[in-house]
Amino acid sequence: MKINKNFLAFLSLIFPLMLSAQVESIFNDIRLNQSLQVVTQKLSKISESSNIISIEKPSFPLANNQEEHLVCSQVKTDNGIISSVVFTFADDKLKYIEARGNARKTLTRTLTDTTRTYLDYDVYVSEKLFLKKKEDAAWILTQEGMHTGLFAWENPYIDAGYKNKIKSKSSSQIPEFIKMGVSLDELMPSLESNSNFTNTEKLDGTDPNAQIQINCFGVDYLGFPRKIEARFGNNILNAVWILTGKGEEDRIRKALTNQYGKPIFVNDDWEIFNNWQVGLRKDKPEILLLEKEIGLKYKTSYFKQ
């Protein structure tokens, strides 16, 4: 996976050892990866109201068997009151926090780090805190949430009036608009219409097969809005990364098997489908789609088959 140099530079600063301030502790000293029971007890003391939403069939990328959302209103902190906060749990571990309404001022009041800018977000790197000024919204993530791009997800359950009554139009198929061998000019309207937003970056030249990457945020796959990275060589789409989470690996494997049949190659890090054109990456959770000629080259050069 390739990302722009500036973003790579500040992402490279984020490691598990960087536990200094832990901005989430503003919520009565909670911590990421704590259990639903622990967080609920702590939040009950500082929230006007709270509600637990359990999802029967998880689609949250970090969740394997269990997905839950603790939705709180009028959350009191030492720095101020935040109107709405949702705490998302994957397999009983807190992985994601979204806050809205007096969120920016409250969460940053005591922070001393310099912010970085990525797209429309202000980012406190060591805190894994993303903020949108216009929306007065904030996201606090785990390391895996950073990889998956969860800062670009707006949890619908934070809206007290949200009712998931409409059946999802999501498909378990790789999105049809992703068409290898199609030109950037021809494909760009589909990339934009199937994304919440996109941005374009020029690659650094280390990949001889690609010069341009279109980052697409909010592309639906398996019931969740994803980041995909569409890479173009000589103006032709020849590779796509779909960023995923480790918790959903079994769901993705099943979906790919249903679509393409059993994998034709398996090792510790990869499972390959569809004549070397589709790969499930396991060491770093992602799906790789390749143009046929490049896929067959990878077969011999990378996978030594």
C-alpha positions in Angstrom: 0.0 0.0 0.0 1.3 3.4 -1.0 0.2 6.7 0.6 1.5 10.2 0.2 4.8 11.1 1.7 3.5 13.7 4.2 0.9 11.3 5.6 3.4 8.5 5.7 5.8 10.7 7.6 3.4 11.3 10.4 1.9 7.8 10.4 5.4 6.5 10.9 5.5 8.3 14.2 2.7 6.3 15.6 3.7 3.2 17.6 2.2 1.2 20.5 4.8 2.7 22.8 3.4 6.2 22.3 0.9 6.1 25.2 1.7 9.5 26.7 -1.5 11.5 27.2 -4.2 9.1 25.8 -6.8 11.7 25.0 -9.6 9.2 25.6 -8.9 9.3 29.3 -10.8 12.6 29.4 -13.9 10.4 29.6 -13.6 9.4 33.3 -10.2 7.7 32.7 -11.3 5.2 30.1 -8.8 3.5 27.8 -9.0 2.0 24.3 -9.2 -1.8 24.4 -11.1 -1.8 27.7 -14.2 -3.9 27.9 -17.8 -2.7 27.4 -18.6 -3.4 31.1 -15.7 -1.2 32.3 -16.4 1.6 29.9 -20.1 1.6 30.6 -19.6 1.9 34.3 -17.2 4.8 33.9 -19.5 6.6 31.4 -22.6 6.2 33.5 -21.1 8.6 36.0 -20.6 11.4 33.5 -23.3 10.9 30.9 -26.9 12.2 31.0 -28.0 9.2 29.1 -26.6 6.1 27.4 -27.8 3.3 25.2 -26.1 0.0 24.1 -26.7 -1.1 20.5 -25.7 -4.7 19.7 -25.3 -5.7 16.0 -26.5 -9.2 15.1 -24.2 -9.6 12.1 -21.0 -7.5 12.5 -19.7 -5.4 9.7 -17.3 -3.3 11.7 -13.9 -4.2 10.2 -12.2 -4.7 13.5 -14.9 -7.1 14.9 -14.9 -10.8 14.4 -17.9 -12.1 16.3 -19.3 -9.2 18.3 -20.0 -5.5 17.5 -21.5 -3.1 20.0 -22.0 0.7 20.2 -22.4 2.6 23.5 -24.1 5.9 22.6 -23.9 8.6 25.2 -25.4 12.1 25.4 -24.3 15.2 27.3 -21.0 13.7 28.4 -19.3 15.8 31.1 -15.5 16.1 31.2 -13.1 18.4 33.1 -12.7 20.4 29.9 -16.4 20.8 29.0 -19.6 18.9 28.0 -19.7 17.0 24.7 -23.2 16.7 23.2 -22.9 13.2 21.7 -20.3 10.4 21.9 -20.4 6.9 20.5 -18.0 4.2 21.7 -17.6 1.2 19.4 -16.5 -2.2 20.7 -15.1 -5.1 18.7 -15.2 -8.4 20.5 -15.7 -6.6 23.8 -12.8 -4.2 23.3 -13.1 -0.4 22.8 -11.7 0.4 19.3 -13.3 3.6 18.1 -14.7 6.8 19.6 -16.6 9.5 17.7 -17.7 12.7 19.4 -19.8 15.7 18.2 -20.9 19.0 19.6 -18.3 20.9 21.5 -15.9 18.0 20.8 -13.0 19.9 19.2 -12.6 22.5 22.0 -13.1 19.9 24.8 -10.7 17.3 23.5 -7.9 19.6 22.6 -8.0 22.1 25.4 -5.1 20.5 27.3 -3.2 19.1 24.3 0.2 20.6 23.6 1.2 18.7 20.4 1.3 20.4 17.1 -1.4 19.4 14.7 -0.8 17.9 11.3 -3.2 18.3 8.3 -4.5 15.5 6.2 -7.3 16.3 3.7 -10.0 18.1 5.8 -8.7 16.8 9.1 -6.5 18.2 11.8 -4.6 15.3 13.3 -2.9 14.9 16.7 -0.5 12.1 15.8 0.5 10.7 19.1 -3.1 10.7 20.3 -4.5 9.2 17.1 -7.0 12.0 17.2 -8.7 13.3 14.0 -10.8 16.4 14.0 -13.1 18.2 11.5 -13.6 21.9 12.4 -16.6 22.5 10.3 -18.5 19.6 11.8 -17.1 20.0 15.3 -16.5 16.3 15.2 -13.6 14.2 16.5 -12.4 10.6 16.1 -10.1 8.6 18.5 -8.7 5.4 17.0 -6.6 2.4 17.8 -3.6 1.7 15.6 -5.6 -0.8 13.5 -8.4 1.8 13.2 -5.8 4.1 11.7 -4.8 1.6 9.0 -8.5 0.9 8.2 -9.2 4.6 7.8 -11.9 4.7 10.4 -11.4 8.5 10.8 -13.4 8.8 7.5 -16.4 6.8 8.9 -19.3 8.6 10.5 -21.0 6.2 12.9 -24.7 6.4 12.1 -25.6 5.3 15.7 -24.4 8.5 17.1 -27.7 9.9 15.8 -30.3 9.1 18.4 -33.0 9.0 15.8 -31.2 6.6 13.5 -33.2 3.6 12.6 -31.7 0.9 10.4 -35.0 -0.2 8.9 -33.9 -0.2 5.3 -32.2 -3.3 4.1 -28.6 -2.7 3.2 -27.8 -2.5 -0.5 -24.4 -3.7 0.2 -23.0 -6.5 -1.8 -20.5 -9.3 -0.9 -19.1 -8.9 -4.4 -16.1 -6.8 -5.3 -17.7 -3.5 -6.5 -18.5 -3.7 -10.2 -17.3 -0.2 -11.0 -13.7 -1.3 -10.3 -12.7 -2.3 -13.8 -9.1 -3.1 -14.6 -7.6 -1.7 -17.8 -10.0 1.3 -17.9 -8.5 4.8 -18.2 -8.4 7.3 -15.4 -10.6 9.7 -17.4 -13.2 7.1 -18.0 -13.2 5.6 -14.5 -13.0 8.8 -12.5 -16.8 9.6 -12.5 -17.5 6.1 -11.1 -14.9 6.5 -8.4 -16.3 9.8 -7.3 -20.0 8.7 -7.4 -19.3 5.5 -5.4 -17.2 7.4 -2.8 -18.0 9.9 -0.1 -14.9 11.8 -1.2 -11.7 11.2 -3.1 -8.2 12.7 -3.4 -5.5 12.3 -6.0 -1.8 11.8 -5.3 1.2 11.5 -7.5 3.3 8.4 -6.5 7.0 8.6 -5.8 8.2 6.4 -8.6 9.1 3.4 -6.5 6.4 1.4 -8.2 7.2 1.1 -11.9 3.6 0.1 -12.7 1.8 3.1 -11.3 2.2 6.9 -11.3 -1.2 8.1 -9.9 -3.3 6.9 -7.0 -6.9 7.9 -6.4 -7.8 7.5 -2.7 -11.5 6.8 -2.4 -13.2 7.0 1.0 -16.5 5.5 1.8 -16.8 2.8 -0.8 -19.2 0.1 0.3 -18.1 -3.5 0.5 -19.5 -6.2 2.9 -21.7 -3.6 4.6 -19.1 -1.1 5.5 -17.7 2.1 3.9 -14.1 1.5 3.0 -11.0 3.3 1.8 -9.8 1.9 -1.5 -6.6 3.0 -3.3 -6.9 2.8 -7.1 -3.5 2.9 -8.8 -3.0 3.9 -12.4 0.0 3.2 -14.7 0.2 5.1 -18.0 -3.3 6.3 -17.2 -4.8 2.8 -16.9 -6.1 1.2 -13.7 -3.9 -1.8 -13.0 -4.1 -2.3 -9.2 -6.5 -1.6 -6.3 -6.0 -2.0 -2.6 -9.2 -2.3 -0.4 -8.2 -1.6 3.2 -9.8 -4.1 5.7 -9.5 -5.2 9.3 -8.1 -8.4 10.8 -11.4 -9.1 12.6 -13.3 -9.6 9.3 -10.8 -11.8 7.7 -13.1 -14.9 7.8 -16.0 -12.9 6.4 -13.8 -11.6 3.5 -12.4 -15.1 2.8 -15.9 -16.5 2.6 -17.0 -13.6 0.3 -14.1 -14.1 -2.0 -14.5 -17.8 -2.1 -18.2 -17.4 -3.0 -17.3 -15.0 -5.8 -14.2 -16.7 -7.2 -14.1 -20.2 -5.9 -11.4 -21.7 -3.7 -8.0 -19.9 -3.5 -5.4 -21.2 -6.0 -2.4 -20.3 -3.7 -2.1 -20.0 0.1 0.7 -19.1 2.4 1.0 -17.4 5.8 0.6 -14.0 4.3 -1.6 -14.4 1.3 -4.5 -16.3 -0.3 -4.8 -15.8 -4.0 -7.9 -16.1 -6.2 -9.1 -15.6 -9.8 -6.0 -16.6 -11.7 -3.7 -14.4 -9.6 -5.9 -11.3 -10.0 -7.3 -11.1 -6.4 -5.4 -11.5 -3.2 -6.4 -11.6 0.4 -3.5 -10.2 2.4 -3.3 -11.5 6.0 -0.1 -10.0 7.5 -1.5 -6.5 6.8 -5.3 -6.7 6.3 -6.1 -5.7 2.8 -7.5 -7.0 -0.5 -5.4 -6.6 -3.6 -6.9 -6.5 -7.1 -4.5 -6.8 -10.1 -4.7 -6.4 -13.8 -4.3 -9.9 -15.3 -0.8 -9.3 -16.8 0.6 -7.8 -13.6 -1.0 -10.6 -11.6 0.7 -13.3 -13.6 4.0 -11.4 -13.3 3.5 -11.4 -9.5 2.9 -15.1 -9.7 6.5 -15.7 -10.8 8.4 -12.8 -9.4 6.8 -12.4 -5.9 5.1 -15.7 -5.2 7.7 -17.8 -7.0 5.2 -20.0 -8.7 
